[in-house]
Amino acid sequence: MTKIEFNTLVLRQASSLRSYALHFTHDADDANDLVQDTMLKAITYYNKFKEGTNLKGWLYTIMKNTFINNYRRFVKMSTFVTKSDEISSPNLVFSSTKNQGESKFIMDDIKRAMDRLPADYYVPFTMYFEGHKYHEIADHLTIPIGTVKTRIHVARKLLKKGLKAYDNGVKKPVYAEEY
């Protein structure tokens, strides 16, 4: 089959394609656009059509896939583009999330609080934080394990005191031993 014969067969299907397109779009102008897109794709990819197969079914498949792809593209664009002056509730999460600047301030405060720790507490705490075991820290600093544990505990307390501004005010549970 030549390209001209194929194009003629495709153009003869225009009216049935239009009624099928109305089934998807429910709008005459959108249906005409969909028919035009379908016919353009069919004519462009005529070499993919195998002679002897159902041309109408092939065109309907092209139309259905074109409609689905256009719909997905429209939905994707609609979620990112706000068409009103106000931001809708579902899209508010995109505008109200924390940014990297806030995290940088927090990390700067933590670094400053750690820098204020005396060296006796700083070294064991950072080694423990980096994953070293108590006995490794004790061997490295040549001090008893009990002293290592105490210094890490005191360092935590000092850091907690130095970072009091970040305390979220949630009360810790009171246990029977604390009475």
matplotlib code that plots the C-alpha trace (Angstrom):
import matplotlib.pyplot as plt

x = [0.0, 1.4, 1.4, -1.2, -3.6, -2.9, -3.6, -6.9, -8.0, -7.1, -9.0, -12.1, -12.1, -12.3, -16.0, -15.9, -12.7, -14.6, -17.4, -15.0, -13.0, -16.2, -16.5, -13.2, -13.3, -17.0, -16.1, -16.3, -13.2, -11.1, -12.4, -11.4, -7.9, -7.7, -8.7, -6.1, -3.4, -4.4, -4.5, -1.1, 0.5, -1.1, 0.2, 3.6, 4.0, 2.3, 5.2, 4.4, 1.0, 0.9, -1.3, -4.1, -4.7, -7.7, -7.0, -9.9, -8.7, -5.2, -6.4, -8.6, -5.6, -3.5, -6.4, -6.8, -3.0, -2.8, -5.7, -4.2, -0.8, -2.3, -4.4, -1.3, 0.7, -2.2, -2.5, 1.2, 1.3, -1.8, -0.2, 2.8, 1.0, -1.4, -4.2, -5.4, -4.0, -4.3, -2.4, -4.6, -4.2, -2.7, 0.0, 0.8, 3.2, 5.5, 5.7, 6.0, 8.7, 12.0, 14.9, 18.6, 19.3, 17.5, 19.5, 22.8, 21.9, 21.2, 24.4, 26.4, 24.8, 25.7, 29.3, 29.5, 28.2, 30.7, 33.5, 32.7, 33.2, 36.4, 39.0, 38.6, 35.0, 35.2, 37.6, 35.8, 32.4, 33.5, 35.2, 32.1, 29.9, 32.2, 31.5, 34.4, 33.7, 34.3, 37.3, 38.9, 38.5, 39.9, 42.9, 43.5, 43.3, 44.9, 42.1, 39.7, 36.5, 34.4, 36.0, 35.3, 31.6, 31.4, 33.0, 30.6, 27.7, 28.8, 29.5, 25.9, 24.6, 26.6, 25.5, 21.9, 22.3, 24.0, 21.3, 18.4, 16.8, 16.1, 14.2, 10.7, 9.1, 8.0, 8.0, 9.9, 8.1, 8.7, 9.7, 9.2, 12.9, 13.0, 10.6]
y = [0.0, 3.4, 6.4, 8.2, 5.1, 4.9, 8.6, 8.3, 5.4, 7.4, 10.5, 8.3, 7.4, 11.0, 11.1, 7.9, 9.2, 12.4, 10.6, 8.4, 11.5, 13.1, 10.1, 11.1, 14.8, 15.8, 19.0, 19.5, 21.6, 19.3, 16.3, 18.0, 18.6, 15.0, 13.7, 16.0, 14.7, 11.1, 11.5, 13.3, 10.5, 7.9, 9.5, 10.2, 6.6, 4.9, 2.5, 1.0, -0.1, -3.6, -4.2, -6.6, -5.4, -3.4, 0.2, 1.6, -0.3, 0.9, 4.5, 4.1, 2.8, 5.8, 8.2, 6.5, 6.7, 10.3, 11.3, 9.5, 11.1, 14.6, 14.1, 13.0, 16.0, 18.3, 16.9, 17.2, 20.8, 21.7, 20.5, 22.9, 25.9, 27.8, 29.5, 31.7, 34.3, 32.0, 28.8, 25.8, 23.7, 20.7, 22.9, 24.7, 22.0, 23.0, 26.6, 26.0, 23.4, 24.1, 25.2, 24.5, 27.9, 26.9, 23.6, 25.6, 27.8, 24.8, 23.1, 26.3, 26.5, 22.8, 23.4, 26.5, 24.6, 21.8, 24.3, 25.6, 22.2, 21.8, 19.5, 16.9, 16.4, 17.3, 14.6, 11.6, 12.8, 13.3, 9.9, 8.3, 10.2, 9.0, 5.4, 4.4, 2.1, 3.1, 0.8, 2.2, 5.8, 4.8, 3.2, 6.2, 8.7, 6.4, 6.9, 4.5, 3.5, 5.0, 8.4, 8.1, 7.4, 10.3, 12.7, 11.7, 12.1, 15.5, 16.6, 15.7, 17.7, 20.7, 20.5, 20.1, 23.2, 25.1, 24.2, 24.9, 27.2, 24.0, 22.3, 21.7, 21.8, 18.2, 16.9, 13.7, 10.9, 10.7, 7.3, 5.8, 5.9, 9.7, 10.3]
z = [0.0, -1.0, 1.4, -0.7, -0.4, 3.3, 3.8, 1.9, 4.1, 7.3, 6.1, 5.4, 9.1, 10.3, 11.1, 13.2, 14.9, 15.7, 17.5, 19.4, 20.4, 21.8, 24.0, 25.7, 25.7, 25.9, 24.0, 20.2, 19.9, 22.1, 20.1, 16.8, 18.2, 19.3, 15.9, 14.3, 16.6, 15.9, 12.1, 12.2, 14.2, 12.0, 8.8, 10.4, 11.5, 8.6, 8.1, 11.6, 10.3, 9.0, 6.0, 6.7, 10.3, 11.4, 10.5, 12.6, 15.6, 15.1, 14.8, 18.0, 19.9, 18.8, 19.8, 23.2, 23.9, 22.7, 25.0, 28.0, 27.4, 27.0, 30.2, 32.2, 30.9, 31.8, 35.3, 35.9, 34.7, 36.8, 40.0, 39.5, 38.1, 40.3, 38.4, 41.3, 43.5, 46.5, 47.1, 47.6, 50.7, 48.9, 47.4, 50.6, 51.6, 48.7, 49.9, 53.7, 53.9, 55.7, 53.6, 53.9, 55.5, 58.7, 58.9, 58.4, 61.4, 63.6, 62.6, 63.3, 66.8, 67.4, 66.3, 68.5, 71.5, 70.9, 70.5, 74.0, 75.6, 77.5, 75.8, 78.5, 77.5, 73.8, 72.8, 74.4, 73.2, 69.6, 69.5, 70.9, 68.5, 65.6, 66.7, 68.9, 71.8, 75.4, 75.8, 72.6, 73.9, 77.2, 75.6, 73.3, 76.1, 78.7, 81.3, 83.0, 81.2, 84.0, 83.5, 79.7, 80.5, 82.9, 80.5, 77.7, 80.1, 81.3, 77.6, 76.7, 79.7, 78.7, 75.1, 76.2, 78.3, 75.5, 73.0, 75.3, 72.6, 70.6, 73.4, 72.1, 75.5, 75.4, 79.0, 79.6, 81.4, 85.1, 86.3, 89.8, 90.5, 90.2, 93.1]

ax = plt.figure().add_subplot(projection="3d")
ax.plot(x, y, z, "-o")
ax.set_aspect("equal")
plt.show()
